[in-house]
Amino acid sequence: MGTGPAGVRAWVLAVAMVPVAAMALALPMAPASAAGESGVSCASASTGWRAPVEQRYVITSPFGMRVDPITHRRQLHAGVDLAMLPGAGPVVAADVGTVVHAGPYGGLGNEVTLQHADGVQTLYGHMARIDPSIRPGVQVAAGQVLGVEGSTGQSTGDHLHFEVLVNGKPVNPVPFMVQHGAPLTGSASTTAVSAGFVLPAAGKVRKDSINQPALSVPATIMDLYVAAGQKYGVPWPLLAGVGMEETGQGRNNHESSAGAQGLMQFLPATFARYSVDGNGDGKIDIHNDADSVYSAAHALSEFGVKDGAAGVRTALFSYNHAIWYVNDVLYYAASYAAGAGGIACTSTSDGSASPAQTAGVVAWARGQVGHAYRFGSDGPDTWDSSSFVQAAYAKIGVQIPRTAQAQRNWLASGHGVRVQPGQEKAGDLIFENSYLGPDKIGFVMLVSDPGSQRGIAARNPKLGVSYASYAGAAQSKHIFEIWRVNAPTGGSTRP
């Protein structure tokens, strides 16, 4: 908890400053990568849900059983119909996701399907046209334009058919959106909503953020923001805002003149009070990124960040006693929450699951630590190693086989990429020989913290689901393979 990054203004990116109010409507673009980064920018982890439109609208047909206006048969209307006012307008992504379908889709006409975290998909039907940039495999930010409202397919007039599926089953979008902080009230919302509440706008008194735009977040740090935010109920964009203000997302990770240290810049005395073991290695280190991020989330939670807009400001002021600091962090948080041209993470171009997706996998896995092990069990509170990782990836819509050997073979058949030891990332899968003998895969582990070479696995009846080190396993195990899962590509299970 220092006084802000002394050197952060030294970075000048070739990215124009975009007013925060406009960012949620801006189309993603690829910003300049910072030194040491590779790949291209991509949509970030969940920014928080929003209405799938940019203007006022009315709900013309609710979810539920009805007499279909085209077939005149009574059947389930699996979504809600939104008619925009005063006329047809843009259709936008309701949350960050991956495009799994874009094009004609039966009675829904021109339709886009997005895959989100936790097995959630959203469908956008009857569009007059789909934006040319929207195609399968593309990452989109919340608020990114998907197309234009229309009346294609089996439709009686211009409207958007908006559908939500959870694990392949349609659910009523109205209560779903209420639960996700974006009620369908008839007005579009481009406010930065995250973790169930609205982040307050930045005030006028700012310092670093006046001249320095938000920088991209390295994938490993994004994983930590998302997972720590989920654990402590802190919006990940707020944690990203602190990380940007303090160290430029780790680019200026040096001890400050006031003695603050680590990614999130804690004074040692403050760290001692609020520190937690973020990576589960049994040690708490002020210089460890996972410990730093989790401790920051813990501290903000203790400071009252969940007590409304005033609580957010009070928590940030407690973190660093300066009004300009509070406003800088809120400015950066809004930038990340709105997508800010897609600068919120760095991804590879090998088709693997994005940091946003794998963060959801790892966060779910962390939440299972302490559950029991039983061979052959499929959950929800008891697992074996392969059912555990199968369930983890099902949370982002990736259906992988049941056994460890079948999972490795499925990945090798084109659904994943082999990773060399030392190049692994959080969310990768490690396969080893086990009880089946030296030449057969019988165990799989999910990488949780590559920096300390630790993973999470359902190991045996004594340990249950627990953290474990894989350091040295490449040399000691007859089989030791690391695989990275490809991004979800399957469409909706809806006929």
C-alpha positions as CSV (number, residue, x, y, z in Angstrom):
1,M,0.0,0.0,0.0
2,G,2.4,2.6,-1.3
3,T,2.0,5.9,-2.9
4,G,1.4,4.7,-6.4
5,P,3.9,3.6,-9.1
6,A,6.8,6.0,-9.3
7,G,7.6,4.9,-12.8
8,V,4.3,4.1,-14.3
9,R,4.1,7.4,-16.2
10,A,7.3,6.4,-18.0
11,W,5.3,4.0,-20.2
12,V,3.7,5.6,-23.2
13,L,1.5,3.3,-25.3
14,A,0.3,3.9,-28.7
15,V,-3.2,3.9,-27.5
16,A,-5.4,7.0,-27.5
17,M,-7.1,8.0,-24.3
18,V,-10.8,6.9,-24.5
19,P,-13.4,8.6,-22.3
20,V,-14.5,6.0,-19.7
21,A,-18.2,6.6,-20.5
22,A,-17.5,5.6,-24.1
23,M,-15.4,2.5,-23.4
24,A,-18.3,0.1,-23.0
25,L,-19.4,0.8,-26.5
26,A,-16.0,0.8,-28.2
27,L,-15.2,-2.1,-30.4
28,P,-12.2,-4.1,-29.2
29,M,-8.8,-3.3,-30.8
30,A,-5.4,-4.7,-30.2
31,P,-3.2,-2.3,-28.2
32,A,0.5,-2.3,-28.2
33,S,2.0,-5.1,-26.1
34,A,4.4,-4.2,-23.3
35,A,7.9,-5.5,-23.4
36,G,8.1,-9.1,-22.5
37,E,4.6,-10.0,-23.6
38,S,3.6,-12.1,-26.5
39,G,0.4,-12.8,-28.4
40,V,-2.5,-10.3,-28.9
41,S,-4.9,-8.7,-26.5
42,C,-8.2,-10.4,-25.9
43,A,-11.4,-9.9,-24.0
44,S,-10.9,-10.1,-20.2
45,A,-12.5,-12.2,-17.6
46,S,-16.1,-11.5,-16.7
47,T,-16.7,-7.8,-16.7
48,G,-20.2,-8.2,-15.2
49,W,-23.4,-8.7,-17.1
50,R,-25.3,-6.0,-19.0
51,A,-28.3,-5.6,-21.2
52,P,-27.8,-7.1,-24.7
53,V,-28.8,-3.8,-26.3
54,E,-27.6,-0.2,-26.4
55,Q,-30.9,1.7,-26.3
56,R,-34.3,1.5,-24.7
57,Y,-36.5,-1.5,-25.3
58,V,-39.6,-3.3,-24.3
59,I,-40.1,-7.0,-23.7
60,T,-42.7,-8.2,-26.2
61,S,-42.8,-11.9,-25.4
62,P,-41.6,-13.5,-22.1
63,F,-40.0,-16.8,-21.4
64,G,-42.3,-19.8,-21.0
65,M,-45.0,-21.8,-22.7
66,R,-46.9,-19.9,-25.4
67,V,-48.8,-20.4,-28.7
68,D,-46.1,-19.8,-31.3
69,P,-47.1,-17.0,-33.7
70,I,-45.7,-18.8,-36.7
71,T,-46.6,-22.5,-36.1
72,H,-49.7,-21.7,-33.9
73,R,-48.7,-24.6,-31.7
74,R,-48.2,-24.4,-27.9
75,Q,-44.5,-24.8,-27.1
76,L,-41.7,-23.4,-25.0
77,H,-40.5,-19.9,-25.8
78,A,-36.9,-20.5,-24.6
79,G,-35.9,-16.8,-24.3
80,V,-37.3,-13.3,-24.1
81,D,-38.0,-11.0,-27.1
82,L,-36.7,-7.4,-26.8
83,A,-38.0,-4.8,-29.2
84,M,-35.8,-1.7,-29.3
85,L,-37.1,1.9,-29.2
86,P,-37.6,3.9,-31.2
87,G,-36.3,1.5,-33.9
88,A,-33.9,-1.2,-34.7
89,G,-30.5,-0.8,-33.1
90,P,-27.2,-2.7,-32.2
91,V,-27.2,-6.0,-30.4
92,V,-24.3,-6.4,-28.0
93,A,-22.7,-9.1,-25.9
94,A,-24.3,-9.4,-22.5
95,D,-20.9,-10.5,-21.0
96,V,-17.4,-11.4,-22.1
97,G,-17.4,-14.7,-24.0
98,T,-16.3,-16.8,-26.9
99,V,-18.2,-17.0,-30.2
100,V,-19.3,-20.6,-30.8
101,H,-21.8,-19.9,-33.6
102,A,-22.4,-17.0,-35.9
103,G,-24.8,-17.3,-38.9
104,P,-28.1,-18.8,-39.9
105,Y,-29.6,-21.0,-37.2
106,G,-33.1,-22.4,-38.2
107,G,-36.0,-20.4,-37.0
108,L,-33.7,-17.9,-35.2
109,G,-32.4,-16.6,-38.5
110,N,-29.1,-14.8,-38.2
111,E,-27.9,-15.9,-34.7
112,V,-24.9,-15.6,-32.5
113,T,-24.1,-18.0,-29.6
114,L,-21.6,-17.0,-27.0
115,Q,-19.9,-19.3,-24.4
116,H,-19.4,-17.8,-21.0
117,A,-17.9,-19.1,-17.7
118,D,-19.7,-21.7,-15.5
119,G,-21.4,-23.5,-18.4
120,V,-23.5,-20.4,-19.4
121,Q,-24.3,-19.6,-23.1
122,T,-26.3,-16.7,-24.5
123,L,-28.1,-16.7,-27.8
124,Y,-29.0,-13.6,-29.9
125,G,-31.5,-14.4,-32.7
126,H,-33.3,-12.8,-35.6
127,M,-30.6,-10.2,-36.3
128,A,-30.8,-8.3,-39.6
129,R,-27.0,-8.8,-40.0
130,I,-24.1,-10.0,-38.0
131,D,-21.0,-7.9,-37.6
132,P,-18.2,-9.3,-39.9
133,S,-15.8,-9.5,-37.0
134,I,-18.0,-12.0,-35.2
135,R,-17.0,-15.6,-36.1
136,P,-16.5,-18.8,-34.2
137,G,-13.5,-18.7,-31.9
138,V,-13.4,-14.9,-31.5
139,Q,-13.2,-13.5,-28.0
140,V,-15.7,-10.7,-27.3
141,A,-16.0,-8.2,-24.5
142,A,-19.2,-7.2,-22.7
143,G,-20.9,-4.5,-24.7
144,Q,-19.2,-5.5,-28.0
145,V,-21.5,-5.1,-31.0
146,L,-22.6,-8.5,-32.4
147,G,-24.9,-7.2,-35.0
148,V,-28.2,-5.3,-35.7
149,E,-31.7,-6.1,-34.6
150,G,-33.9,-7.6,-37.3
151,S,-36.6,-10.0,-38.3
152,T,-34.8,-12.9,-40.0
153,G,-35.9,-16.5,-39.6
154,Q,-39.3,-17.2,-38.2
155,S,-40.2,-13.8,-36.9
156,T,-43.2,-11.4,-37.1
157,G,-41.2,-8.2,-36.8
158,D,-38.0,-6.5,-35.7
159,H,-36.8,-7.8,-32.3
160,L,-34.0,-9.6,-30.5
161,H,-34.6,-13.1,-29.2
162,F,-32.3,-13.2,-26.2
163,E,-31.8,-16.7,-24.7
164,V,-29.7,-18.0,-21.7
165,L,-28.7,-21.6,-21.4
166,V,-27.0,-23.1,-18.3
167,N,-25.3,-26.4,-19.0
168,G,-27.3,-26.7,-22.2
169,K,-30.7,-26.0,-20.7
170,P,-32.7,-22.8,-21.4
171,V,-33.5,-20.7,-18.3
172,N,-35.6,-17.7,-17.8
173,P,-33.3,-14.7,-18.7
174,V,-35.2,-12.3,-16.5
175,P,-34.4,-13.7,-13.1
176,F,-30.9,-14.8,-14.4
177,M,-30.1,-11.3,-15.3
178,V,-31.4,-9.9,-12.0
179,Q,-29.1,-12.4,-10.2
180,H,-26.2,-11.2,-12.3
181,G,-26.7,-7.5,-11.6
182,A,-28.2,-6.6,-15.0
183,P,-32.0,-6.6,-14.7
184,L,-33.9,-6.3,-18.0
185,T,-35.7,-3.1,-17.0
186,G,-36.2,-1.6,-20.5
187,S,-33.0,0.5,-20.4
188,A,-29.6,-0.4,-21.7
189,S,-26.8,-0.3,-19.1
190,T,-23.1,0.3,-19.8
191,T,-22.2,0.8,-16.2
192,A,-19.3,-1.2,-14.9
193,V,-21.2,-3.9,-13.0
194,S,-19.1,-6.7,-11.3
195,A,-19.6,-9.1,-8.5
196,G,-23.2,-8.1,-8.1
197,F,-22.7,-4.3,-7.6
198,V,-21.8,-1.1,-9.4
199,L,-18.4,0.4,-9.2
200,P,-18.7,4.2,-8.6
201,A,-17.4,6.6,-11.2
202,A,-14.0,8.2,-10.8
203,G,-13.9,11.7,-9.4
204,K,-12.2,14.7,-11.1
205,V,-9.1,14.7,-8.9
206,R,-6.8,12.2,-10.5
207,K,-3.0,11.9,-11.0
208,D,-1.4,8.9,-12.9
209,S,-4.5,8.0,-14.9
210,I,-4.6,11.5,-16.5
211,N,-1.7,10.7,-18.8
212,Q,-1.3,6.9,-18.5
213,P,-3.9,4.6,-20.0
214,A,-4.6,1.2,-18.4
215,L,-2.1,-1.4,-19.5
216,S,-2.8,-5.0,-20.5
217,V,-2.9,-7.5,-17.7
218,P,-0.6,-10.6,-18.0
219,A,-2.6,-13.8,-18.2
220,T,-1.2,-15.2,-15.0
221,I,-2.1,-12.1,-13.0
222,M,-5.5,-12.0,-14.6
223,D,-6.1,-15.5,-13.3
224,L,-5.3,-14.3,-9.8
225,Y,-7.5,-11.2,-10.0
226,V,-10.5,-13.3,-11.1
227,A,-9.9,-16.1,-8.6
228,A,-9.2,-13.8,-5.6
229,G,-12.2,-11.6,-6.5
230,Q,-14.5,-14.6,-6.5
231,K,-13.2,-15.8,-3.2
232,Y,-13.6,-12.4,-1.4
233,G,-16.5,-10.9,-3.3
234,V,-14.3,-8.1,-4.7
235,P,-14.9,-7.1,-8.4
236,W,-11.9,-8.2,-10.4
237,P,-11.7,-4.9,-12.3
238,L,-11.1,-3.2,-8.9
239,L,-8.2,-5.5,-8.2
240,A,-6.9,-4.8,-11.7
241,G,-7.3,-1.1,-11.0
242,V,-5.2,-1.4,-7.8
243,G,-2.6,-3.5,-9.6
244,M,-2.4,-0.9,-12.4
245,E,-2.0,2.1,-10.1
246,E,0.5,0.4,-7.8
247,T,2.9,-1.4,-10.2
248,G,1.5,-1.1,-13.8
249,Q,0.5,-4.8,-13.5
250,G,3.9,-5.8,-12.2
251,R,6.0,-3.9,-14.7
252,N,7.3,-1.6,-11.9
253,N,7.4,-4.2,-9.2
254,H,10.0,-2.5,-7.0
255,E,10.0,-1.4,-3.4
256,S,8.6,2.1,-3.1
257,S,10.2,5.0,-1.3
258,A,7.7,4.4,1.5
259,G,8.8,0.7,1.8
260,A,5.8,-0.9,0.0
261,Q,6.6,-4.2,-1.7
262,G,5.2,-6.7,-4.1
263,L,2.7,-6.6,-7.0
264,M,0.0,-4.9,-4.9
265,Q,2.5,-2.8,-2.9
266,F,1.9,-3.6,0.8
267,L,3.8,-2.1,3.6
268,P,5.2,-5.0,5.6
269,A,3.2,-4.2,8.8
270,T,-0.1,-4.0,6.8
271,F,0.7,-7.2,4.9
272,A,1.3,-9.0,8.2
273,R,-2.2,-8.1,9.3
274,Y,-4.1,-8.9,6.1
275,S,-1.9,-11.5,4.4
276,V,-3.2,-14.9,3.2
277,D,-1.7,-17.8,1.4
278,G,-2.9,-17.2,-2.1
279,N,-1.3,-20.2,-3.9
280,G,-1.7,-22.7,-1.1
281,D,2.0,-23.5,-0.8
282,G,2.0,-23.2,3.0
283,K,4.0,-20.0,2.9
284,I,3.0,-16.3,2.8
285,D,5.4,-14.1,0.9
286,I,5.0,-10.4,0.3
287,H,6.8,-10.8,-3.1
288,N,4.7,-13.7,-4.3
289,D,2.1,-12.5,-6.8
290,A,-0.7,-14.9,-5.7
291,D,-0.2,-14.0,-2.0
292,S,-0.1,-10.3,-2.9
293,V,-3.3,-10.3,-4.9
294,Y,-5.3,-12.5,-2.5
295,S,-4.1,-10.4,0.4
296,A,-5.3,-7.2,-1.4
297,A,-8.7,-8.8,-2.0
298,H,-8.8,-9.8,1.7
299,A,-7.8,-6.3,2.8
300,L,-10.4,-4.5,0.6
301,S,-13.1,-6.9,1.8
302,E,-12.1,-6.1,5.4
303,F,-12.1,-2.4,4.6
304,G,-15.8,-2.6,3.6
305,V,-15.6,-2.6,-0.2
306,K,-19.0,-4.4,-0.4
307,D,-20.8,-1.7,1.4
308,G,-22.1,0.1,-1.7
309,A,-20.4,3.0,-3.6
310,A,-19.3,4.7,-0.4
311,G,-17.8,1.5,0.8
312,V,-15.7,1.1,-2.3
313,R,-14.3,4.6,-1.9
314,T,-13.7,4.1,1.8
315,A,-11.9,0.8,1.1
316,L,-9.6,2.3,-1.5
317,F,-8.9,5.3,0.7
318,S,-7.9,2.8,3.5
319,Y,-5.6,1.1,1.1
320,N,-3.9,4.4,0.2
321,H,-4.8,7.6,1.9
322,A,-5.2,9.9,-1.1
323,I,-8.3,11.1,-3.0
324,W,-6.4,11.1,-6.3
325,Y,-5.4,7.5,-5.6
326,V,-9.0,6.5,-5.1
327,N,-10.0,8.2,-8.4
328,D,-7.1,6.7,-10.3
329,V,-8.0,3.2,-9.3
330,L,-11.7,3.7,-10.1
331,Y,-10.8,5.1,-13.5
332,Y,-8.6,2.1,-14.3
333,A,-11.2,-0.3,-12.9
334,A,-13.9,1.2,-15.2
335,S,-11.4,0.9,-18.1
336,Y,-10.9,-2.8,-17.5
337,A,-14.6,-3.5,-16.7
338,A,-15.6,-1.8,-20.0
339,G,-13.1,-3.7,-22.0
340,A,-11.0,-0.6,-22.9
341,G,-10.4,-1.8,-26.4
342,G,-9.7,-5.3,-25.1
343,I,-6.6,-4.6,-23.0
344,A,-7.5,-6.7,-20.0
345,C,-5.5,-9.8,-20.8
346,T,-2.9,-11.3,-23.0
347,S,-3.6,-14.5,-24.8
348,T,-1.8,-16.9,-27.1
349,S,-2.8,-17.5,-30.7
350,D,-2.7,-21.3,-30.5
351,G,-6.5,-21.8,-30.0
352,S,-6.1,-22.7,-26.3
353,A,-8.6,-21.6,-23.7
354,S,-8.2,-17.9,-22.8
355,P,-7.0,-16.7,-19.4
356,A,-10.6,-15.6,-18.7
357,Q,-11.8,-19.1,-19.2
358,T,-9.0,-20.9,-17.3
359,A,-9.4,-18.5,-14.4
360,G,-12.9,-19.8,-14.0
361,V,-11.7,-23.3,-14.1
362,V,-9.0,-22.7,-11.4
363,A,-11.3,-20.7,-9.2
364,W,-13.8,-23.5,-9.2
365,A,-11.1,-26.0,-8.4
366,R,-9.8,-23.9,-5.5
367,G,-13.3,-24.0,-4.1
368,Q,-13.3,-27.8,-4.0
369,V,-10.2,-28.1,-1.8
370,G,-11.0,-30.1,1.2
371,H,-13.6,-32.3,-0.5
372,A,-13.3,-36.0,-0.3
373,Y,-11.7,-38.5,-2.7
374,R,-13.4,-41.8,-3.8
375,F,-12.4,-43.8,-6.8
376,G,-15.1,-43.7,-9.4
377,S,-17.0,-40.8,-7.8
378,D,-18.4,-38.1,-10.0
379,G,-19.1,-35.4,-7.4
380,P,-20.6,-33.1,-6.3
381,D,-18.7,-33.4,-3.0
382,T,-16.5,-36.4,-3.7
383,W,-14.2,-36.9,-6.6
384,D,-11.4,-38.9,-8.2
385,S,-8.7,-37.2,-10.2
386,S,-10.3,-37.4,-13.6
387,S,-13.8,-36.6,-12.6
388,F,-12.5,-33.6,-10.8
389,V,-10.9,-32.0,-13.9
390,Q,-13.8,-33.1,-16.1
391,A,-16.1,-31.1,-13.8
392,A,-13.8,-28.2,-13.7
393,Y,-13.7,-27.8,-17.4
394,A,-17.4,-28.4,-17.7
395,K,-17.8,-25.0,-15.9
396,I,-16.7,-23.2,-19.1
397,G,-18.6,-25.5,-21.5
398,V,-15.7,-27.9,-22.4
399,Q,-16.9,-31.5,-22.3
400,I,-13.8,-33.8,-21.8
401,P,-13.8,-37.6,-21.4
402,R,-14.2,-39.3,-18.0
403,T,-10.9,-41.1,-17.5
404,A,-7.4,-39.7,-17.3
405,Q,-6.1,-41.8,-20.3
406,A,-9.1,-40.9,-22.4
407,Q,-8.7,-37.2,-21.5
408,R,-5.0,-37.2,-22.6
409,N,-5.9,-39.0,-25.9
410,W,-8.8,-36.6,-26.5
411,L,-6.4,-33.6,-26.1
412,A,-3.8,-35.2,-28.4
413,S,-6.5,-35.8,-31.1
414,G,-6.8,-32.0,-31.7
415,H,-8.6,-30.7,-28.6
416,G,-5.4,-29.5,-27.0
417,V,-1.7,-28.6,-27.3
418,R,1.3,-30.3,-25.6
419,V,3.2,-27.9,-23.3
420,Q,6.8,-28.3,-22.3
421,P,7.7,-28.3,-18.6
422,G,8.4,-24.8,-17.4
423,Q,6.0,-23.3,-20.0
424,E,2.8,-24.4,-18.2
425,K,0.0,-22.0,-17.2
426,A,-2.8,-22.1,-14.6
427,G,-5.5,-24.4,-15.9
428,D,-3.2,-26.7,-17.8
429,L,-3.5,-30.5,-17.1
430,I,-0.7,-32.7,-16.0
431,F,-0.9,-36.4,-16.7
432,E,1.1,-39.1,-14.9
433,N,1.4,-42.8,-14.6
434,S,-0.1,-44.2,-11.4
435,Y,-1.8,-47.3,-10.1
436,L,-2.2,-48.7,-13.6
437,G,1.5,-49.2,-14.0
438,P,4.5,-47.3,-15.5
439,D,3.2,-47.3,-19.1
440,K,-0.4,-46.2,-18.5
441,I,-1.8,-42.8,-17.5
442,G,-3.8,-43.1,-14.3
443,F,-3.7,-39.7,-12.7
444,V,-4.4,-36.1,-13.8
445,M,-3.7,-32.8,-12.0
446,L,-4.9,-29.2,-12.7
447,V,-2.1,-26.6,-12.6
448,S,-3.0,-23.8,-10.1
449,D,0.2,-21.9,-9.6
450,P,3.0,-22.6,-12.2
451,G,5.4,-20.2,-10.5
452,S,5.6,-22.5,-7.5
453,Q,4.9,-25.7,-9.5
454,R,1.7,-26.5,-7.6
455,G,-1.6,-28.0,-8.7
456,I,-4.9,-29.1,-7.4
457,A,-6.0,-32.7,-7.6
458,A,-8.2,-35.3,-6.1
459,R,-5.4,-37.6,-5.0
460,N,-6.4,-40.4,-2.6
461,P,-8.7,-41.1,0.4
462,K,-6.3,-39.6,2.9
463,L,-5.6,-36.3,1.1
464,G,-8.9,-35.7,-0.8
465,V,-8.9,-32.7,-3.0
466,S,-5.8,-30.8,-2.1
467,Y,-2.9,-28.7,-3.3
468,A,0.2,-30.7,-4.4
469,S,3.6,-29.9,-5.8
470,Y,4.7,-31.4,-9.1
471,A,8.3,-30.1,-8.8
472,G,10.7,-32.8,-9.9
473,A,7.9,-35.0,-11.2
474,A,9.1,-34.7,-14.8
475,Q,12.3,-36.5,-13.7
476,S,10.8,-39.0,-11.3
477,K,7.7,-40.1,-13.2
478,H,7.8,-42.6,-16.0
479,I,5.0,-40.6,-17.7
480,F,4.8,-36.8,-17.2
481,E,2.9,-34.8,-19.8
482,I,1.4,-31.3,-19.7
483,W,-1.5,-30.4,-22.0
484,R,-3.4,-27.2,-22.6
485,V,-7.1,-27.4,-23.4
486,N,-8.4,-25.6,-26.5
487,A,-11.0,-22.9,-26.3
488,P,-14.6,-24.1,-26.3
489,T,-15.9,-24.4,-29.9
490,G,-19.1,-26.4,-29.6
491,G,-22.4,-24.7,-30.2
492,S,-25.6,-24.9,-28.2
493,T,-27.1,-28.2,-27.4
494,R,-30.5,-26.7,-28.3
495,P,-31.9,-28.3,-31.5
